[in-house]
């Protein structure tokens, strides 16, 4: 068989597996190779080469590589925990800054327990045990689940269209990870488990430095936002895919939708009340990653502010770009419009200072074609009952508003911090939810294909890592824009769009991964979504202008 890897062709034995056929290439890699893209599909290293094609090795400096690393790390953690506490199970609650937060049922997590978990996990890694993927037909799977009295991987079986059921085995332990994993435990070299709050954190390396654990960062505000939604949805019995599917099946999903939407409205009203209580606040700064729903949130917040006799006045940071010749460039020599240095900070702060002092300012309008600011007589003067509302990626960074006293600013971080789980050990990624939102919105309102959106997603998320996430704890409040039911609604629009990506296109692997998530979720009609819902920003038909 002929395999192209990078710019060369390698002849390999038919029916050989990738880890053996490409052993030399794998060993030469700077970082641990944990999986591959074979003919535009994500595959394990145990994948059999059965046709000519292309292979791209995935090390842990790649997005899918680090996902596979994280899945395998959780798998090893679950295996270790089963040995230490055979009758108990952990639950993966959410992900925070290169760490996964878990709790262990009703067990109090002590330093001694943490020590035992770390010791057992390290022993599993040092043994370099094989992890093998077993395939079962539906009859075999039914017998397997009954015999083992387990729910691990059961979601696969409950999906009637699944004719093949998969399970990863390591010695006598088995589980499923909803994505590729390492083929040996020895690949997971860098990790640490620490006690955190009432549970524990499983820490892992970053894409930027795959061989070391990053410095530990406290994320108390982010954790609080996750905990709040997690606890509410646990009480509602709506924090896992099978629970959501059951509500759709039993036609009780409307209740979950109304409760989720009521929670959003209550939180937005509370934020507006908090702002109204402090009359020193004259500027509201809103930041969050792509497809968080910032536009709808700002407009719904505006309504609640007006109820509190405060009138919001919006100004756009985009009108304050520096002249094109002064725009910073990235490492590839391309203009970096996301860098804070791309903003004319001097002029922006001068105008803000004057506005807050009650002076009139002529506002610029940026000409993106010519790369310069234009002045067309658009003048602004703040009234006593008005506050500035500014939305942008740098709004939590004090450099953007350096001349404005802290007491006059109120910072809001918003993001879709989903608490939906596929099962105990597999959480639906917040980043994936935002990507699916963006795919739907780009297709509906911007005429972009799913291929186009997926192609540009890495650039988008790289900007978020650099400019938004480091400042999220600077926020006065965090607003969680996730809706537990939203993937059920987005599925109907996203699925056919994602299926348009063909196997000969590079984005096929990512499209298939997303389809692999959506297929387990029952569809919910768009008509069930209230017209003021934040979700309407992506599916259309809402009350607000976008």
N, C-alpha and C positions, 0 to 999 in steps of 0.2 A: 504494500500500500504506500501511496505517496502523500506525505503530510507537509504542508507549508507552515513554517513557524518563523515569524518575522519576515526576513527577506530571503530565506533559503528553503530548499526542498529537502526533506529527509525521507529516506525509504525505511519503512518499518514492517515488521512481520504482521500479516493479517491475523486478526483476532487477539493481538497483544493488547495489554492495557496501557493507558497513557503513562502511568508512573514508571513502567518498565521500558516502554518504547522511547520515551523522551527523558530517560534517567540523566543523561549527560547535561541536557539543557536545564533540568530541574536543579541539579547540583551546582551549576554555575550561577544560579540566581542569587542576587544580593540578599534578598529576603526569602523567608520560608514560602514555598509554593504550596498552596492548599487546595487548589482546584484548577479548572480550565474552562475555556470557551471553545467547544469543538463544533465546527460548522454552525457558528452563531447560536449555540445553546450552552447554558451553564451545566457543567458535568463534574462529577467526582473524579479523582485521579484513578479510580478503579474502573472507569468507563472503558469498554472494549472498543478498539478502533475497527470499525466494520466497513468503512468506505473512505475513499480519498477525500481530502479536504484541508481545512485550515485549523490550526490549534493556537490559541493564545493562552499562555500560562498565567494563572491568577495568583500573585503573591499577596502578602498581607499589607501591601502598600496600595492595594486597589479596593474599591468600594465593595465589590462582591467577595473579594478575598477576606476582608475584615468581617463581613457578615458571616462567612463560613467559619471563620475563627471564633466569632462570638457564639454561633450555634453549637460548635463543638465544645467550647468552654462550658456552656450551660449543660450540655450532655454529660460531660465529665463531672460537673458539680452534682447533677442529679444522680449519677451512678455512685458517687462518693456518699451522698446523703442517704441513699437507700441502704448502704452498708452500715452506716452509723445509726440511722433511725429507720429500721425496716418498715415500721408501721406509720411513718409520717411522710409528708410530701411538702416540698416548698412551692411557692407560687412566685413567678416572675411578675412583678408589679409594673415596673417601667424602667426606662433607660435614662441615665443622667451623666453627661460629660464623661464618656469612656468608662462607664460603670453601669451595672445592672442592679437595681434594688429588689431584694427578695425578702419574703418572710417565711418562717417555717411553722405553719399551722399555729397551734397554741403553745408552742415551746418558746420559753424565754431564751433569747440568744445571749449567751455569756462568752467571756473571753476563752473559756475552756472549750466550748463548742466550736468557736472560730478556729482555735488551734487544731482541733481534731479534723475539721473540714479541710483546712490547708494541707495538713499532713497526708490525709487520704488522697486528695486530688494530686498532690505532687508524686505520690507513689504510683498512681495510675498513669501519669505522664511519663515517669521514669521507666516504667515497664514497656513503654512504646507498643501498646496493645493494638491489634488491628481492629478497625471499625468497618464492618461490612454491611452493605445494603442488600436486604433480602426482599424478593418480590413474591407476592402471593396473589392467587386469583380470589374471587369473592367467596367461593366455597371454603377455601383454605383459610381465608381471613376470618370468616365467621367462626370456624372451629378454633382458630387461634385466640380470638378475643374472648370466646366463651371459656376455653380451657384456662387461660391466664387471668380471667376476671379483671381485665384492665380496660382503661379508657384512653391509654396512651396511643395516639394516632387514630383513635376511633372516628374522628371527623372525616377521614378519608373514606371509611367504610360506609358511613351514613350518606355520603354523596353517591346516589345510585348510578350516576354516569361513570364513576370510577370502576373500571374493570380490573385494574391492577392496584394492589395495596402494597405500600412499601414500609419497611421497618429497618432501622439501623441497629445492628447487634454488636456488642462488645463483651466478650465472655458471656455471662448469663444475663447481662443487662440489655434491655431493648427500649427504644423510644423512636419518635419521628420528629424531624426538625423543620419541615416545610421549606426545604431548600438544601443545597449541597453542603456537605460537611467534609472534614479532613478524613483521610483513610487510615490514619494512625494517631493514637493519643499523644505520641511524642512530639507532634508538631506544635502543640500548645504549650510553649515554653514560658511565656511571659504573662503572669496573672498574679492576683493577690485577692484574698477574701478578708474583709475587715468588718468589724461590728459598726453598725450605723443606725442611729435612732432605735426603733424597736426591732429592726431586722438586720440585714447585712448587705454589703455591697460586694459584687464580684467585679473587680477592676481588670481592665485589659488595655493594651497599647493603642495608640492613635495611628491613623494612616500616615501622618507626617513623620512619626518616629516609631516604626513598628517593632523595634527590638527593646524598647524601654517603656515602663509605665510612666505616664505623664504625672506632673505634680498634682497631688490631690487638691481639689477645689471644693469648698463648701457651696452647696446650691440649696440653701434653706428655703428661699422663696419659691424656687421652681419645685422643690419637693412638696412644699405645702400645697401648691396648685394641683400637682398630681394627686396627692393624698385626698384632697377635698373631693375631686371627681371620682376617684377610685372607691372611696368609702360610700358615696352616694349611690353609685351604680352597683356596688356589692349589695347594699340594702335593697335596691330595686330588683336585684336578681337579673342584672342586664350587663354584665361585664365580660361575657364570653360569647363567642360566635354561636355556639349551640343554643344559648339562651335567647339571643337575638333571633335566630332562625325559628325557634319555637314560638316566639311572640308573633312572627309573621304568619306562621302556619296556623296558629290559633286565632289570628285576626285581632290580637290585642296590641299590636305595634303602635296604634294611634295613641294609646296611653303613654308609651315610652317617648314618643315624639313630643307630645304636649308637655310632659315632665321635663324633658331636655330643653325645650324652648323656653319654658318657664324659668328654668335655672339660669339660662343666658340672660333673660330679661331682668331677673332679680339681681344678678351680679352687675349688670350694666347700671341699673338704678342705684346700687350701693356705691359704685365708683363715682357717679354723678353727685350723690349726696356727700360723699367724702370731699369732693372738690368744693362743693358749695359751702361746707362747714369752715373752710379756710379761705377767707377773702383776700389773703395775700397772693393766692395763686392767680397768675395772669397768663400763664402759658401751659398748654397741655401738649406733651410730646409723646407720640405713638410710634413704636417700632416693633417689628416682628419679621420672621422669615417669609419667603414667598408663599402665596396662597394661604395665608393665615386668616384672611377675611378682614383685612384692615379697613377697607373702604366701607363695608356695611357696618362694621363696629363703630367707626367714627360717626357715621350718620345716625345710628341708633343712640350712641352716647349723646350726640347733639340734641336729640329729642328730650332725653332725660335732663340734660342741662337746662333746656328752655323751661321745663317744668319747675326747675329751681331758680327761674328768673335770671338765667345766665345765657347770653347769646354767643355761640361759637363763631369765630371768624377764621376761616382756613387760609393759610398761605402755603405755597409749594416751594420746597427746597430746590426742586428741579429748575426753577427760574434763577437760581444763584450759582450756576456752574461758572467756573473760571473761563477765561477766553480759551478757545481751542488750542492755541499755541502754548498755553500754560498748563494744559491738562497732563497729569502724570501718565506714565506708560508702565505696562507690566513687563515681566521678564521676556516676553516675546516681542516687545516693541509695539504692542497695540495699546490704544488709549484705554486707561483704566478709569471709567466713569464712576465706579463704585468706591474708589478710594476717597477718604474724607478730604484729601488735598485737592480733589476735583471740584470742591465747593469753595466759592469765594467767601471764606470765613470772616474776613475783615468787613466786607460790605454787609454780609448777612447779620452779623452782630451789631453793626452800626444801625441798621434799619430796625432791628428788634429793640434796641435800647431806646431809640426815638419813639417807636410805637408805644412802648410801655410807659414812656414819659408823657404820653398824650399828644405827641407831635404828629404832623401829617407827613407821610412818606410817599414818594412816587415809586411804585413797585415795578421792577423789571420784568420783562418777558423774554425768556431765552429762545433765540433762533437756533434750532438744532441743525439746520441745514448749513448756515454760515458759521455757527459756533461762536456766537456773540450775544450779549444782552442788548435788548431793544427797550426803549422807553416810549410808551404810547399814551401817556397821560392818565394811566390807571393809578389813582391816588387813594391812600388808605389812612384813616385816623380812627383809633380805637375809642369807643364810648365807654362810659363808666361801667355799664353792665355787660361788656363784651370781653371775651378771652380769646387769645390766639390758640388755634389748633394746628399743630404741625405734625405731619406724618412722613417718615423716611427711615432708611436703614441706619442712619447715624444718630437718631434722636436720643438714644440712651447714652451716647458718648458726650461727656461734658465739653469736649473741644468744640462741638457744633454750636453751643450756646455759652461760650466761656465768659462773656461779659454779663450774663444775666444771673442775679443772685439766686442761690439754691431755693430759698423760700418762695420765690415767684414761679418755680417750675414744678410740674407734676408729671412724672414719667410713667408711661404704661407700656408694658411688654405684652404682646399678644402672640399666641401660637396655638396650633391644633395639637394639644397634648393628649393624644388618644389613650384611653385606658382599656381598650378592647383587646382581648386575648384570644388566640386560636385555641389554646389549651393552657394548662398550668405553666408550661415552660416556654411557650412561644407567644410573644406579644406582637400585635400588629404595630409596625413602626410608624411613628408620627410623621417621619419624612416621607414614607410611602403614601400616607393619606394625603399629604400636601401635594405630592407629585400627581396622584390621581385627580385631585381637585384641579390642578393646573392643566393637565391633559384635557379634561372636560371643558374648562373655561377657554383655553386656547382654541379648541375646535369650535366651540359654540359662538364665540364672539370675535375671534381674531383670525379665523380661517387657517389656523396652523394644524398640521397633522400631528398624530401622536409621535411619529418618528422625529419631527422637528423639536417637539417639547423634550423628549427623552434625550436627544442629542445635546441640547443646551443645559440640561439639568445639573451636570457636574460643575459648570461655570457658575450657575446660580448658587448652589450650595457652598461652593468654595468662598464666595463673597460673604455668605452668611457666617461661616466659621471665622472669617477674619474681622467682620464689621458688626455683627449683631450678637452672637452667642457670648463673647467675652464680657458683654455689658449687661446681660439680662438680670443679674442680681442688683444692678443699680436702679432698677425700676421701683417706683413707689407701690405699684400693684401689678400683678400678673393676671391677665384674663385668658382663660382657656376657651378657645373657639371651637373645640371638637364637639361633635354630636355623635353619640354612640351609634345612631342608626344610619349615618350618612353614607357609608360604603354600600349599603343596600340600595340607596337611591342612585349613587354615582355609577354603580355596576351596569345598569341598563344603558347608560350613555357610553361609558368607557370601554366596555367589552367589544362592541363592534369596531370602535376606533382602533383599539390595540390589535385586533385581528387583521387590520389592513396592513400591518407590518409583515412583510414576507421573510421567509427563512434566509434569503440571500442578502438581507440587510443587517448591518451590524447591530442595530437596536432591537433585533428580534429576541435576543436572550433576555433583555430587560423587560420587554413586552410580555414574554411568556412567564417571567417571574411574577409580574403584577397580575396577570390572568390567573396564575396559580393561587393567589390570595383571594381574588374576587369570586372564583368558582365555588368556594365553600360558603359564600354568603347569599342568602335568599334575597331576591329582588324586592324592592319597595317602590310603589308607583310614585312618580314625581308629584302627583296630585295630592299626596298626603302631606307635603311640605308646606307649612304656613307661608304666606306671601311676604312676611317681614323677616323670615328666617335668614340667617347668615349664609346658609347653604344656597340660597337663590342667587348669590353673587356668582356662583359657578354653574348652576343648571339653568338659570334664567327665569323670567316671569315674576320677579320680585317687585317690591314697592319702591326700591331705591334706584337712583341713577348711578351708573358705574363708568 
